[in-house]
Amino acid sequence: MEPPDNPGESPVELTVELTVENVESALYQLYFDPDMERKNVAQKWLTQAQGSAQAWQFCWALLSPDKLPEVQFFGASTLHTKISRHWSDLPADQHETLRMQLLSHILHFSSGPKMVLTRLCVSLASMALNLIPQAWSHPVADMVRAFQPQKPTFEGGSGAEASQDPQAHCLALLELLTVLPEEFQCSRLAQARRTQLRGALAAEWAVVCPMLRQLLQSQDSSNQVKEKVLRCLSSWVALDVPLGESHELVQDCFAALSNPELFDTAVETIVNALSQPDCQRSTDALVNLMPLVLGLHDQLKTAAQGGDMETSHGICRIAVAMGETHSRVLLEQLDHWQEYLALVNMILYCTGIPGHYPVTETTSSLTLTFWYSLQDDILSFEEEKQAVYLQVYRPVYFQLVDVLLQKSHYPSQEEFTSWSSDDKEQFRIYRVDISDTLMYVYEMLGAELLSNLYDRLGRQLMDPQQSAIWQDTEALLFGFQSIAETIDVNYSDVIPGLIGLIPRINISNVMLADTVMYTIGSLAEWLADHPVMLGGILPMVLQGLVKAELSVSSVSTLKRICRECRHDLSPYAQDILSVSQDALIKEIHKSSQCMWLMQALGFLLSALPADEILARLHSLITPHIQRLDTLAQHEPDPTNKQSIVHILGMMSSLFTTLDINRQADDLEGTPSPRLTPSQSPVVVVLQQVFTLIQTILSKWLDDSEVVEAVCGVFDKSVRTLLHDFGPMVSQLSEMLGQIYSAYPQASALDLARQMVHIFAGDEHHSSNIRGLSEVLTTATLSIFQQGPRDHPDIAESFMHLHAQILKRKPDLYLSDQLDKKALFYCGILSLKFPETPTVKAASLFFTELLPRCKDMPCLGEVLQRDGKLLTETILQAVGGGSPRSLTEHFSEVLLSLNRHCPALLSQWLKDTLQSPGFPSAQVSTEQKHTFTQQLLREQTNKRRVKEIVKEFSLLCRGLQGSGYSDY
């Protein structure tokens, strides 16, 4: 659209009169005005114009031949808007006139512009959907007849007017027939009306199909016409027209595959036709199409060998559509079993197509789900029938394993380095898909598959020439790992041999070494049952641990071994600890791998003899504590901070898994008396470093990341040790209260919640927990008094803390030091936050508090006084004050109120809802009364209360029945 010479002296305003000239001015303003605000005004005005009654008239003026294409397009779009959304505004006696006008304009625009023609066709399609079948019983026949006088001769255009161009008319008719089913698919219709229309349109296929066949077969039809025929067929098959009624037309589509200009469209059409599930009812049609699919095999091979990725990709899609969608039906055609076997082998060829995915081929990935479908269908037959199919298809699946392993091969190191990061990531995902397929195939092939892989690996490693090709070795190990990762291989007789072979592998290649590590990791559970084999395998893992390029695989493998085999690692503990310590001090690994490594060492230390643990623990962490001590002496700076957080993180990770009592419990039948808390090595270490941690906090108290890391050390220890953490409670409670009072942070509240959870019921620690709760509460209340909106994390953690107090130790609320009224009001303020976690925590607080009000007069008084405010807050939020996604949490508080104080809730609902316009002007007094009655009837059914509150929320927001209620 070229800018007009004079688009108008003044901008269009929302109040301007609705005329054709003003519509054009608004369009110019929308397209060419650089001012975004004026563009938005024009957009809003044009939208209003489309909804107006005058639009039925001005749209035709906009379609005048002398208008710009963009103006004409807006006219056609307006017509579609009126027909699809405002159909009831048009009197029935004007329907025929509208239909004739539309047909006339479609004929006129048959030579273009294309965007206007398509929009007019969509408009007529939308009109047909409004009139079928009562007022327009045979729309397709009428449309074809309307184009009949200009019967196409397909001799090409000669610059004549549109009304004299038969090919243009033909293309316009095909466009109309294409958009008719598409408009049906995207229209919002009631289910009964959709079913009625689907049936009526399917009946029209008897008219469409012969015409499409005639055009596709005609030598006079141009490629443009044939492509439109193919697209039209694609559109109609989506209506589930029976394949039996269209298979001859689908057969004709195969001929188009030899035409390069039509190939892509023909593939799409054939795939769409074959992918319809209803095709299974037309078994004969499927069988008749099979030779045509198989006939593409030579073209597929030629394309694959010539590197024609587009052709091989398209033919593969057709083969998979036929084989995957209809595998069971075709398996059951016993008279045609050889043809289906040939199709399976054709798909196997596609799986193994030459090239490296995704750089030199993109076809093989299309086939992987087919093998799942075929296997599922074979294994679903009764035993006798299944045995027959397995006899035929097990050899194919063994071939598939060979093909998949070949496809999983890495390219040469040089070639792989040249790949883009995106290609490498796609290849990684592709290998994951292959791994999943191999795991699935194991169900059919069983132990014989592992034996097959083992024999090949053995031959590979014994032959110096073969073992030089690292990709072959890597692929076989990859196959083992894929199966062992998810299948219980404990009873396999080849695993001992595999464990014996692994140390023979030269892991100088990084990618092979990675797979070796992951394979060892996948066998960790087997090694736990066969600890005698650990000695031969651990040195390889430790060898990988000192190489940065093997960081992820070696550390994760060591962690799995330490977790599964910890009770048998004592002879190797010194080696594991010294190599790990060396790797940590030399900073070989990134931070996340250091955390994993410390978790691994926690498992290892836990299972050592009790008299060894503390000494080895000290040996492990002393260098890091010394480093932490040095950092604590320096003035704060970003580099020091990251090092401090890293070391604290390593301590947290170590303490997550270091629990001597839990490990002792794992050894059933082993006489290992439970150790006393004072003997916990974690507690000993924490007491030793406590002063150092206080020093760090004194300098970094205002840094949430450092405070969070410190709290993380204690939090992980509390979670792991439970009551064995007891000796630390007193000094930790004092420190937590001090740091939070000085600089409140959510992580301190979260740690306090864990302490309440474990120790609130322990009389030895009740005074510490009470004192800590009171200090934290006083400090947090001052935040709420100043305005908590900038601290949703603190509000969330505070609500969780008090929900835990009410759950574990409600008598803490009997203390005069806790301001119950202020806490209740904090809960109400937290309900008003837009953040879901904060609202969820506040809802949990109230659902824990409300059941206590009956037995605790101090809480009952607060509820009597402020319960109405709580009810009003919830109703306001439900009525539109908060996001709809939070409604579920508000409904839980309403249910709790109704369950524990129904009479009070009834009065509060009555008092608050009688205010006009509350909680929304969208709801009537009668609707509010209905909501109240429905809610008060439900005291136990949580699901029903959620439905009632959700329904009321939609009414308040004006969304009931708008189609948004399902979202």
C-alpha positions, 0 to 999 in steps of 0.5 A: 500500500503506497502512502496517499498524496493527501491522507487527510488533513486531520487524524481520525478521532473515536467520535468521528462520523462513520463514512466511507471516506473516514474509513479510508482515512483511518486505514491510511492513519493506521498504515502510515502515521508514525504516531503510535497513539494515533495508530491505536486510535485508528485501530480502535475506531476501525474495530468499532466501525466493523461492528456497526450496522452501517458496515453492511453497506460501506463494505461494498463501497470499499470493494470498489475497483478503484480502491487500493488493495488494502482498502478492498481487503478491509472491506472483505474482512468487514463483510466476513466479520458481519457474516460470522459474528452479526448474522442475526442482524441481517433480515432473511429476505436479504440473504439471496441478495447477499449471496449473489453479490458475494458470488459476483465479487468473487468472480470479479476478483478471481484474477486478484488481488489474492488476499481480497479474493480469499477473504471474499471466499471465506465470507461466502463460506461463513454465509454457507455455514449459517444457512446449511442445510435448511436455507441452503441445501446444496451449497457446493453444487450451487457454487460450481454452477455459478462458475459454469458459464466460464467453463475452464479451457485451461489454455492460459490467460491472455490479458483479458478481463477477469470475467473472461479468464476461465483459469482464474474462475477455476482457481477462484472456485477451488479457493472457495471450496478449499476455505469452506471446510477450513471455515467450518473447522475454525468456527465456534459452534455448539456441538449439536450444530457442529455435528449437523454441519459436518454431516451436511458438508460430508454429503457435498463431497460427492460433488467435489470429488469427481470435479477434483479428479477431473482437474487433476487428471486433465493434461490441460490443467496447469500446475497452479490448478493442480496444486489448488486441487491438492490443497482443496483435497487436504482441506476436505479430508480433515472433515473425515470424508471416508477414504473409500469415497476418495481413494481414487483421488488420493491415488491420482495424487501419487502421480503428482509426486513425479512433478517437482513443482507439485511434490511438496503439496502432494506429500502434504495432501497424501499424508493428511489423507492417510493420517485420518483415523477413520481411514481404518474403516476403509480397509480395501482402500488402504490395501489398494493404496499400499502398492503406490506407497511401496512403488516410491521405494526406488525414488526414495533410494535415489533421493537418499543416495543423491543427497536430495533431503526434501524428496527423501523426507517427503516419501518417508512421511508418506510411508510412516503415515501409512504404517503408523496410523494403520499398523494394526489394521494392516497387520490383520490383513493376513493375505497381504502380510508380505506387502506390509512387511515390505512397508516396514522394511521401507520405513527401516530404510528411512530410519537408517537413511545415509547421513548424520542427523541433523546436518546431512539428513533430517528424515530418520527422526520421523520414523521412531514413533512408528516402531513404538506403534508396531511393537504395541500392536504386535504385543497386544495380540493374544499369545498364539497370534503374537507368536506368529507375528514375533517370528516375522518381526523380531528379526526386523527389530534386531536389524532396527537395533543395528540401524539405531546404533549406527545412526547414534554414531558421532561424526569425526571429532573434526566434523563434530567441532564444525557443527553449530551449537544448535545442530549439536543440541538437536543431535543430543536430543536425537540420541535421547530419542534413540535411547528411549526407542532402544529401551522400548525395543528391549521389551520385545527382544529381551535378554537376547538383545543384551547378549547380542550387544555384549558379543559385538562389544567383545569382538570389537575390543579384541580386534585392534583394527575394530577397536580403533574406531571409537564410534563403534565402541561408543555406540554399543556402550550407548545401547547398553546404557540406554537399556540399563538406565531403566530396565532391571538388568540385575539378572542378566548374565552378560553384565559381569562380562561387560564390567570386565570389558569396560577397563579395556576401553581406551577413553582418550576420546572425550565422547567415548569416555563420557559414554563409558562414565554414564554406562558405569553409572547406569550399572550402579545398582548392579554393582551394589549387589556385586561389590567384588566388581567395584575394584576394576571399575572405580579407577576409571571413574576416578581417572575421569574425575580429574578431567574437566571435559568429563566433569558432568559424567564422572561426577554424576557417576561417582555420586550414583556409585557412592549412593548405591554402593556406599556400604562396600566402599570402605576399602576405596574411601581413601582413594575416592577422598584424595582424588576428589579433594584434589579435584576440588582444590584445583577447581577442575569442576564448575560449581554445580558439579562441586555440589554433586561431588560433595553429596557423593562424599556425604554418602561415602562418609556416612557408611564408614566406621563411626570412629573414622568419619570425623577424622576423614570429614575434617580432612575433607573440609579443613582446606575449604574452612581455611579458605573461608576463614581467609575470605572472612578477614577481607573486606566485602567484594563481589569476587570474595562473595562468590567464593564464600557462597560457593564454599557454603554451598559445598558444605550444604551439599555435604550435609544433605547426605551425611547422616550416620544414623540413617545409614546405620538404619539401612543395614538391616540386621547389622548390630549398630546402636543409634548414636547420640546427637553429640556424636554427629560429625555434622554437629561437631563441625558446625559448632567448630565453624559457628564463630566463623559463620558469625564473622561472615554474617557480620560483614555480609548481613545485608547481602541476601545471597550470603545470608541465604547460603548460611541459612542453607547450611543449617537448613540442610543439616536440620532436614538431614539430622532431624532431632540429632541437630538438637545441640545446635538449636540454642545458639542457632536460635539466638543467631537467627533472631539477631540477624533477622532483627538486624536485616530481615530476610526470607531465608531466615524465616524458612530455616526457622520454620524447619526448626519449628517443624522438628523441635517445637514439640521437644520440651528441651528446646521449647523455650528456644523455639518460643523465643525465636518465634516471638523475635521473628514475629516482632521484627516482621510485624514492623515490616507489615506496619511500614508496608510489605508490598515490596517484600512478597517473599518475606510475607510468604515465608512469614505466613508459612512459619505461622502456619507451621507454628499453628500446626505443630505448637499452637500453644505458642499463640497463648503467649502475650508476646504474640499480637494475635490481632496484628498477625490476623491482619498480616494474613489479610494483607498477604491475601491481597498480594498478586503473587500466587505463592504469597496468597497460597501461604496466607490461605494455608495460614488461615486454614490452620488458624480457623480450626483453633479459634473454638478451643483458643479464646484469644484467637476466637476473639480476633475472629469475632472482631475481624472475621468480617474484614477477612470475608470482605477481603476474600470476596473483593479478591474473588470479584476481580481484585485478584487474578482469577488463577488465585480463586482456588486458594480463596475458596479454601479459606471460605470452606474453612470459615464455613466449616468452623464458624458457619453462623458468623460467615452467614452474617458476614456474607449478608453484611458485605454483599448487601452493598450495591456494586460489591464485589462487582457491578456485574452481579445482581442481588439475586446472583449474590443471594444464590452464591451465599446459599450455595456456599453455606450449604457446602461444609465438606466438599472442597471440589464443589466449593471451588466450583461455586467460587469460580462460577461467582468469580466469572460472573463478577468479571462478566466472563460467564458464558464468554468462552473464557470460563474454561481457561 
